[in-house]
């Protein structure tokens, strides 16, 4: 997932927390200082609610994100979270 500041378009994953939820499955990832992408749920098909939170910004939420699988791997889903300043 690419995380950007909605006003400037500057990558803003540093310090952001992405949470993936599907039923009882919950996974959280925190963005590193040198990264613009957040990655989660490797090799796990399902229908997720994705939340991105970062201090100073409104929480971004995307529901019904469907990740499918073929015979070998899941099909990657790319999202772009545009965080709006508070």
C-alpha positions as CSV (number, residue, x, y, z in Angstrom):
1,X,0.0,0.0,0.0
2,X,1.3,3.4,-0.9
3,X,0.6,6.0,1.8
4,X,0.7,9.7,0.8
5,X,-0.2,13.1,2.2
6,X,-3.4,14.0,0.4
7,X,-2.4,17.7,0.2
8,X,1.2,17.4,-1.1
9,X,1.3,13.9,-2.5
10,X,4.5,13.2,-0.5
11,X,4.9,9.6,0.7
12,X,3.8,9.4,4.3
13,X,4.1,5.8,5.4
14,X,6.8,6.6,8.0
15,X,5.2,6.2,11.4
16,X,1.8,5.2,10.0
17,X,0.1,2.0,11.2
18,X,-1.8,-0.2,8.8
19,X,-4.2,-2.7,10.3
20,X,-5.8,-5.6,8.3
21,X,-8.9,-7.3,9.6
22,X,-10.8,-10.3,8.4
23,X,-13.1,-12.0,10.9
24,X,-10.8,-12.9,13.9
25,X,-7.6,-12.3,11.9
26,X,-5.9,-9.0,12.7
27,X,-2.4,-7.9,11.5
28,X,-0.7,-4.6,12.1
29,X,2.3,-3.1,10.4
30,X,4.1,0.2,11.2
31,X,5.8,2.2,8.4
32,X,9.6,2.6,8.6
33,X,11.3,5.9,8.3
34,X,12.8,5.1,4.9
35,X,9.7,3.6,3.3
36,X,6.7,4.8,1.4
37,X,4.9,1.4,1.3
38,X,3.2,-0.8,3.9
39,X,2.8,-4.5,3.2
40,X,0.7,-7.1,4.9
41,X,-1.1,-10.5,4.9
42,X,1.4,-12.3,2.7
43,X,0.0,-15.4,1.0
44,X,-3.4,-15.0,2.8
45,X,-6.5,-14.7,0.6
46,X,-9.6,-13.1,2.1
47,X,-11.8,-10.0,2.3
48,X,-10.2,-7.4,4.5
49,X,-11.0,-4.1,6.1
50,X,-7.8,-2.0,5.8
51,X,-7.1,0.9,8.2
52,X,-4.2,3.4,8.1
53,X,-3.6,5.7,11.1
54,X,-0.9,8.3,11.5
55,X,-0.6,11.1,14.1
56,X,-1.8,14.4,12.7
57,X,-4.0,12.8,10.1
58,X,-7.6,11.5,9.8
59,X,-7.8,7.7,9.9
60,X,-8.1,6.2,6.4
61,X,-10.4,3.1,6.0
62,X,-11.1,0.8,3.0
63,X,-13.6,-2.0,3.4
64,X,-14.2,-5.1,1.3
65,X,-10.7,-5.4,-0.1
66,X,-10.7,-8.8,-1.8
67,X,-7.4,-10.8,-2.1
68,X,-7.7,-13.9,-4.2
69,X,-5.4,-16.9,-4.7
70,X,-4.4,-19.0,-7.6
71,X,-2.8,-22.5,-7.5
72,X,0.5,-21.1,-6.1
73,X,0.1,-17.6,-4.6
74,X,-2.3,-14.8,-3.7
75,X,-2.9,-12.0,-6.2
76,X,-1.5,-8.8,-4.9
77,X,-3.8,-5.9,-4.3
78,X,-2.4,-2.4,-4.6
79,X,-4.0,0.4,-2.6
80,X,-3.3,4.1,-2.2
81,X,-4.1,5.7,1.1
82,X,-4.4,9.5,0.9
83,X,-4.1,10.8,4.4
84,X,-5.8,14.1,5.1
85,X,-4.4,16.5,7.8
86,X,-6.4,17.1,10.9
